[in-house]
Amino acid sequence: MRELVYYIATSIDGFIADPAGDFSSFPLDPETLAVLFDRYPETCPIHAREALGVTGAPRRFDTVLMGRRTHQPAVDAGLVGGAYPHLRQIVAAHWALPEAPGLEVINGDLTSKVRALKAEAGRDIWLCGGAELAGQLIGEIDEIQLKINPLVLGAGIPLFRSEPLRRTFNPGGLEWLPGGVSLATFRAAVSSG
């Protein structure tokens, strides 16, 4: 069974972007990016792949799941096929999006739809963002990988927005990356009930 992995950058104080949704304050150290994109080349957006020399085939994920606001920068940049055309791209949106090649739009009962995705054959599913979608799907997240950037934003968009159900995760590891970023991994605790 495939896993849903919330793999996202955050500040030390748990914000994935500033209050306006901008995440450009996160440092983009070339050495950090090289390590992260060597691990998961599929997470490098199409517009940056050539510039950064990322050519690797997907290693862990074959599907990316994101909310409409996470997908919007690709639309604004004119990336008709989305930021990740090398993956199956699924956008969760409450209303219709413009038709685009390679994009699937889901809405309604997201939990059931994600369970069906997880039951399909293939590689894991990357939950790219955002906070509302992560909050809605907290019960389906198998692993959280936080790229913790060495800064405090003070306010902004939290890792989870809405009233997520309480869920326990076990520490899975902590790695120090170049540029002062740490990668913290947490695995969903298996309930004994």
PAMAR-863389 format. One record per residue: residue number from 1; x, z, y of N, C-alpha, C in turn. Coordinates in steps of 0.05 Angstrom, whole numbers. Example, Ala and Ser with C-alpha at 12.3 -4.5 7.8 and 13.67 -1.06 7.14 Angstrom:
BEGIN
     i      n_x      n_z      n_y     ca_x     ca_z     ca_y      c_x      c_z      c_y
     1      264      156     -114      246      156      -90      264      156      -66
     2      257      142      -45      273      143      -21      258      157        1
END
This chain:
BEGIN
     i      n_x      n_z      n_y     ca_x     ca_z     ca_y      c_x      c_z      c_y
     1       17        0      -24        0        0        0       18        0       25
     2       10      -16       44       25      -18       69       21        7       86
     3       41       13      103       39       37      120       35       28      149
     4       21       45      164       18       41      193       39       59      206
     5       57       46      222       79       60      234       77       58      264
     6       74       81      278       74       82      307      103       84      316
     7      114       61      324      142       58      332      142       52      362
     8      150       72      378      146       69      407      167       85      423
     9      173       75      447      191       88      465      176      110      480
    10      189      132      486      177      154      501      198      168      518
    11      188      182      538      206      199      553      209      226      539
    12      226      243      548      230      269      536      204      285      537
    13      188      281      559      164      296      562      139      282      551
    14      144      262      533      122      250      518      105      229      531
    15      116      215      550      101      193      563      113      166      555
    16       95      147      548      104      120      540      105      101      564
    17       96      109      587       97       94      612       89      112      635
    18       94      102      659       86      118      682       56      116      686
    19       44      130      706       15      129      709        3      101      712
    20       19       82      723        9       55      727       14       37      702
    21       25       49      681       30       33      657       57       20      656
    22       74       25      675      101       13      677      121       29      660
    23      136       15      643      156       29      627      184       20      634
    24      187        7      657      213       -4      665      234       18      672
    25      225       43      675      245       64      681      261       71      656
    26      251       64      632      267       69      608      292       52      609
    27      315       65      605      340       50      606      341       29      583
    28      353        6      589      355      -15      569      385      -20      564
    29      398       -1      552      426       -3      546      430      -25      524
    30      447      -45      529      451      -66      509      459      -56      481
    31      475      -34      481      483      -23      455      459      -11      440
    32      442        2      455      418       14      443      400       -8      431
    33      395      -28      448      378      -51      439      390      -64      414
    34      417      -68      414      430      -80      391      424      -65      365
    35      426      -38      367      422      -21      343      392      -23      334
    36      374      -21      354      345      -22      347      337      -49      336
    37      346      -71      348      338      -97      339      353     -106      314
    38      376      -93      308      389      -98      282      372      -85      260
    39      361      -62      266      344      -47      247      317      -62      243
    40      304      -69      265      278      -82      264      278     -106      282
    41      290     -128      274      292     -152      292      264     -162      300
    42      244     -157      283      217     -167      288      204     -153      312
    43      215     -131      321      203     -117      344      213     -127      371
    44      231     -147      370      241     -159      395      221     -181      403
    45      210     -179      428      190     -199      436      203     -227      439
    46      187     -247      435      197     -275      435      213     -282      460
    47      204     -273      483      218     -281      508      245     -268      511
    48      252     -248      495      278     -235      496      296     -241      473
    49      285     -254      452      301     -259      428      325     -276      433
    50      322     -298      447      345     -315      452      365     -302      470
    51      355     -290      492      373     -277      511      390     -255      499
    52      378     -241      479      392     -218      466      406     -227      440
    53      403     -252      432      415     -261      408      403     -250      383
    54      377     -244      384      363     -232      361      352     -256      344
    55      363     -259      320      354     -281      303      345     -271      276
    56      347     -246      270      341     -236      244      311     -239      236
    57      307     -242      211      280     -243      199      268     -215      198
    58      242     -213      197      229     -186      195      241     -170      172
    59      246     -145      176      257     -127      156      236     -107      145
    60      219      -97      163      200      -77      155      171      -86      160
    61      166      -99      183      139     -105      191      133     -134      189
    62      108     -141      181       99     -169      183       75     -171      200
    63       65     -148      210       41     -147      227       46     -128      250
    64       36     -136      274       37     -118      297        9     -114      306
    65        2      -89      311      -25      -81      320      -21      -68      348
    66      -37      -78      367      -34      -67      394      -61      -67      408
    67      -63      -51      429      -87      -51      445      -85      -74      466
    68     -107      -78      479     -109     -100      499      -89      -96      522
    69      -86      -72      532      -67      -67      554      -38      -71      545
    70      -32      -65      520       -4      -70      510        1     -100      507
    71      -20     -115      501      -18     -144      498      -17     -158      526
    72      -29     -146      546      -32     -159      572       -6     -169      585
    73       17     -155      583       41     -167      595       49     -194      584
    74       43     -199      558       49     -225      547       31     -246      560
    75        5     -239      564      -13     -257      577       -4     -263      606
    76        4     -242      620       14     -245      648       39     -262      649
    77       55     -261      629       80     -276      628       76     -305      618
    78       51     -312      612       45     -339      603       52     -344      574
    79       56     -323      558       62     -326      530       35     -330      514
    80       27     -355      513        0     -361      502       -3     -350      474
    81       18     -352      458       17     -343      430       24     -314      427
    82       25     -299      450       31     -270      448       61     -265      448
    83       69     -240      449       97     -232      450      111     -233      423
    84       95     -234      402      107     -232      375       96     -254      356
    85      100     -279      363       88     -300      346      101     -302      319
    86      124     -288      315      137     -288      289      124     -267      270
    87      104     -252      280       89     -233      265       59     -240      266
    88       44     -228      248       15     -230      250        8     -210      272
    89       -5     -221      294      -11     -205      317      -41     -199      318
    90      -47     -172      319      -75     -164      320      -79     -147      345
    91      -98     -154      361     -104     -140      386     -131     -126      383
    92     -132     -100      387     -157      -85      387     -167      -85      416
    93     -191      -97      419     -203      -99      446     -233      -95      444
    94     -244      -83      465     -272      -78      466     -288     -103      474
    95     -275     -123      486     -289     -147      493     -271     -171      486
    96     -283     -195      486     -269     -219      477     -245     -225      495
    97     -224     -235      482     -200     -244      496     -200     -274      495
    98     -185     -287      513     -183     -316      512     -172     -325      485
    99     -182     -347      474     -171     -358      449     -142     -363      452
   100     -126     -355      432      -97     -360      432      -88     -364      404
   101      -70     -383      399      -61     -388      372      -45     -363      362
   102      -50     -356      338      -35     -334      325      -44     -306      332
   103      -66     -303      347      -76     -277      354     -102     -272      340
   104     -105     -248      329     -131     -239      318     -141     -217      336
   105     -167     -216      341     -178     -194      357     -197     -179      339
   106     -194     -152      339     -212     -135      324     -225     -115      343
   107     -249     -106      336     -263      -86      351     -282      -72      332
   108     -298      -54      342     -317      -39      325     -303      -16      311
   109     -308      -14      286     -297        8      269     -268        2      263
   110     -250       10      281     -222        4      277     -210       18      253
   111     -219       42      247     -208       57      224     -213       41      199
   112     -237       31      194     -242       16      170     -226      -10      169
   113     -223      -23      192     -208      -48      194     -178      -43      188
   114     -167      -21      198     -139      -15      193     -135       -6      164
   115     -154        8      152     -152       14      123     -152      -11      107
   116     -168      -31      114     -168      -56      100     -141      -71      103
   117     -130      -70      127     -104      -82      132      -82      -69      115
   118      -83      -42      113      -64      -27       98      -66      -34       68
   119      -90      -41       59      -94      -47       31      -85      -75       23
   120      -80      -92       43      -70     -119       38      -42     -118       28
   121      -34     -140       14       -6     -142        6       11     -149       31
   122       36     -141       30       54     -148       52       71     -124       61
   123       84     -129       83      102     -108       95       85      -89      111
   124       98      -69      123       84      -49      138       73      -61      164
   125       56      -45      177       42      -53      202       54      -36      225
   126       63      -49      245       75      -36      269       53      -31      289
   127       47       -6      294       29        2      316       46        3      341
   128       43      -18      357       60      -22      380       51       -6      405
   129       26        1      405       14       15      428      -14        5      433
   130      -28       18      449      -20       40      466      -32       66      457
   131      -33       83      477      -40      111      473      -68      115      463
   132      -87       99      474     -115      102      465     -118       93      436
   133     -105       71      429     -107       61      402      -94       80      382
   134      -71       91      390      -58      111      373      -75      136      369
   135      -89      144      391     -107      167      389     -130      162      370
   136     -141      137      371     -163      130      354     -154      128      324
   137     -129      120      320     -120      115      293     -102      137      282
   138     -100      160      295      -82      181      286      -86      188      256
   139     -110      187      246     -115      193      218     -104      172      199
   140      -97      148      209      -87      127      192      -57      123      195
   141      -44      137      214      -15      134      218        0      148      196
   142       18      133      183       34      144      161       61      154      171
   143       71      142      192       97      149      203       97      145      233
   144      111      163      246      116      160      275      146      158      279
   145      155      138      294      183      136      301      184      135      332
   146      195      155      343      197      158      372      225      151      382
   147      227      131      399      253      125      412      252      142      438
   148      265      165      437      263      185      459      285      178      479
   149      277      170      503      295      163      524      302      187      540
   150      327      189      550      337      213      563      328      215      592
   151      302      216      596      292      220      623      265      233      621
   152      257      246      643      231      259      646      215      243      666
   153      192      234      659      175      219      677      157      237      694
   154      150      261      683      133      280      698      104      274      696
   155       96      250      693       68      242      690       67      214      679
   156       44      207      669       41      179      658       22      177      635
   157       27      157      619       10      152      596       22      167      572
   158        7      186      560       19      202      538       20      186      512
   159       35      197      493       37      184      467       10      179      454
   160       -9      198      458      -36      196      447      -55      203      469
   161      -74      185      473      -95      190      493     -121      192      479
   162     -139      207      489     -166      213      478     -163      239      463
   163     -183      245      447     -184      270      432     -176      264      403
   164     -150      262      398     -143      256      370     -149      280      352
   165     -156      273      327     -160      296      309     -133      308      303
   166     -133      333      297     -109      348      292      -97      337      266
   167      -71      332      267      -57      320      243      -29      331      243
   168      -19      338      220        8      348      217       26      327      206
   169       50      326      218       71      308      209       96      324      203
   170      111      316      183      136      329      176      160      314      187
   171      180      329      197      204      316      207      216      298      185
   172      224      274      192      236      256      173      265      249      179
   173      273      256      204      301      250      211      304      247      241
   174      329      251      250      336      248      278      363      234      279
   175      363      212      294      388      197      297      395      194      326
   176      421      196      332      430      193      360      439      164      362
   177      428      150      381      435      122      386      452      119      411
   178      465       96      414      481       92      439      462       93      463
   179      473      100      486      457      100      510      441      126      514
   180      445      146      497      431      171      500      404      172      488
   181      395      151      474      368      150      462      370      164      434
   182      350      179      427      349      190      400      324      178      386
   183      327      174      361      305      163      345      295      185      326
   184      271      195      332      260      217      315      238      205      298
   185      239      211      272      220      201      253      204      224      241
   186      178      220      239      159      240      228      142      226      208
   187      137      239      185      120      228      164       95      244      163
   188       72      231      159       47      245      156       48      264      133
   189       39      289      138       38      309      117       16      301       98
   190       21      305       72        0      300       52      -17      325       50
   191      -42      321       53      -60      344       51      -63      353       22
   192      -65      379       19      -67      390       -8      -96      393      -17
   193     -115      385        1     -143      390       -5     -157      366      -14
END
